[in-house]
Amino acid sequence: MKKIDSLIKKITKKPKISEGLRKIDIQEVVKNVLGKNLLNYIKDIHVMDEKLIIKLSSSSLRSELSYSKEKLLKNINDNFQESEIKEIILK
């Protein structure tokens, strides 16, 4: 059992894999913060560098969310030990 644990730790410490896992974690947190109702209007959630890019199908929702970007950013980053996202881009 220890061999499997150590193997998983070695694999997840590789830069490309750890970066991919970090992006998946961020996407899951964003989905939880936004909730099920808003997810119906989201086409894509993408993380690039320290920017969160959210593609929306509703321009009115994009406008509404643009007013609460700072609160959304704070809620997302509160789920991590350090600030993972510095900017939110709504498209």
VOKE-348437 format. One record per residue (C-alpha): residue in three letters; x, y, z. Coordinates in steps of 0.2 Angstrom, whole numbers, padded with zeros to 4 digits, always signed. Each point is the difference from the previous one (the first is absolute). Last residue first. Example, Ala and Ser with C-alpha at 12.3 -4.5 7.8 and 13.67 -1.06 7.14 Angstrom:
BEGIN
ser+0068-0005+0036;ala-0006-0017+0003;
***
This chain:
BEGIN
lys-0084+0181-0112;leu+0003+0003+0018;ile+0018+0002+0006;ile+0004-0002+0018;glu+0017+0006+0007;lys+0012-0005+0014;ile-0004-0018+0002;glu+0009-0013+0011;ser+0001+0011+0015;glu+0008-0010+0014;gln-0006-0013+0012;phe-0015-0004-0012;asn-0019+0001+0002;asp+0000+0018+0005;asn+0007+0003-0018;ile-0016-0004-0008;asn-0011+0010+0012;lys+0012+0015-0002;leu-0001+0000-0019;leu-0019-0002+0000;lys-0001+0015+0012;glu+0012+0010-0011;lys-0009-0005-0016;ser-0017+0005+0006;tyr-0005+0014-0012;ser+0007-0010-0015;leu-0011-0014+0006;glu-0016+0010-0004;ser+0007+0005-0017;arg+0005-0018-0005;leu-0017-0006+0006;ser-0008+0013-0012;ser+0011-0006-0014;ser-0005-0018+0002;ser+0009-0015-0007;leu+0015+0003+0011;lys+0019-0004-0002;ile+0009+0001+0017;ile+0019+0004-0001;leu+0009-0001+0017;lys+0017+0008-0001;glu+0015-0004+0010;asp+0009-0009-0015;met-0014-0006-0010;val-0015-0008+0008;his-0015-0005-0010;ile-0019-0001+0004;asp-0011-0003-0015;lys-0018+0001-0007;ile-0007+0007+0016;tyr-0019+0004+0000;asn-0006-0016+0008;leu+0014+0002+0013;leu-0009+0015+0007;asn-0014-0010+0007;lys+0011-0014+0007;gly+0011+0011+0011;leu+0013+0014-0004;val+0011-0004+0015;asn-0001-0019-0003;lys+0004+0001-0018;val+0014+0012+0003;val+0007-0012+0013;glu+0000-0014-0013;gln+0009+0010-0013;ile+0013+0005+0013;asp+0003-0018+0005;ile+0001-0005-0019;lys+0013+0014-0003;arg+0010-0006+0015;leu+0000-0018-0007;gly+0007+0006-0016;glu+0014+0010+0008;ser+0004-0015+0011;ile+0001-0011-0016;lys+0011+0012-0010;pro+0012+0004+0015;lys+0002-0018+0006;lys-0004-0001+0018;thr-0016-0010-0004;ile+0010-0014-0006;lys+0012-0001+0015;lys-0015+0001+0012;ile-0009-0014-0009;leu+0015-0011+0000;ser+0003+0003+0019;asp-0018-0005+0003;ile+0000-0015-0011;lys+0016-0006+0008;lys-0007+0003+0018;met-0014-0012-0004;
***
